[in-house]
């Protein structure tokens, strides 16, 4: 299923509210599955070979989720 594109006709906020907790919004345009993050560096995440930016707006929530997963 990796590398598949999905077209969804919902606002990102609506979509985000329906997803399980392993998904996290990192940017106005990106929601990622935390289980597939290979690397986090310089406010970017790497999933496979794709690097995505983590915006200032979503960075605090994203980092909180990362830390919660690390220190379970």
C-alpha positions as CSV (number, residue, x, y, z in Angstrom):
1,X,0.0,0.0,0.0
2,X,3.0,2.3,0.2
3,X,3.3,4.9,-2.5
4,X,-0.4,4.8,-3.2
5,X,-2.2,8.1,-3.6
6,X,-5.7,8.6,-2.2
7,X,-8.0,11.4,-3.2
8,X,-10.3,12.4,-0.4
9,X,-12.9,15.1,-0.7
10,X,-12.8,16.4,2.9
11,X,-11.1,19.1,4.7
12,X,-7.9,18.1,6.4
13,X,-9.3,18.9,9.8
14,X,-12.3,16.6,9.2
15,X,-10.0,13.8,7.9
16,X,-7.6,14.2,10.9
17,X,-10.5,13.9,13.3
18,X,-11.5,10.5,11.8
19,X,-8.1,8.9,11.9
20,X,-6.6,6.6,14.7
21,X,-4.1,8.1,17.1
22,X,-1.0,6.8,15.2
23,X,-1.7,9.5,12.6
24,X,-0.4,13.0,13.2
25,X,-0.8,16.3,11.3
26,X,2.6,17.8,10.6
27,X,1.8,20.5,8.1
28,X,-1.2,22.2,6.5
29,X,-0.9,19.6,3.6
30,X,0.4,16.5,5.4
31,X,-0.9,13.9,7.9
32,X,1.5,11.0,8.5
33,X,1.3,7.6,10.0
34,X,3.7,7.7,12.9
35,X,4.4,4.0,12.5
36,X,6.1,4.6,9.1
37,X,8.4,7.4,10.1
38,X,12.0,6.3,9.4
39,X,13.8,9.5,10.5
40,X,13.2,12.8,12.1
41,X,15.7,15.6,11.4
42,X,15.7,19.4,11.3
43,X,11.9,19.7,11.3
44,X,11.5,17.1,8.6
45,X,10.3,13.6,8.7
46,X,11.3,10.8,6.3
47,X,8.9,8.1,5.3
48,X,10.5,5.7,2.9
49,X,12.5,8.0,0.5
50,X,10.1,10.9,0.9
51,X,11.0,13.8,3.2
52,X,8.2,16.0,4.4
53,X,8.4,19.3,6.3
54,X,7.0,19.7,9.9
55,X,5.6,23.2,10.1
56,X,6.1,25.5,13.1
57,X,2.3,25.4,13.7
58,X,2.2,21.6,14.1
59,X,5.7,21.0,15.5
60,X,4.7,21.1,19.2
61,X,1.9,18.5,18.9
62,X,4.0,16.3,16.7
63,X,7.0,16.4,19.1
64,X,4.7,15.6,22.0
65,X,3.4,12.5,20.2
66,X,7.0,11.5,19.3
67,X,8.1,11.7,22.9
68,X,5.0,9.9,24.2
69,X,5.8,7.0,21.8
70,X,9.5,6.9,22.8
71,X,8.8,6.9,26.6
72,X,5.9,4.4,26.7
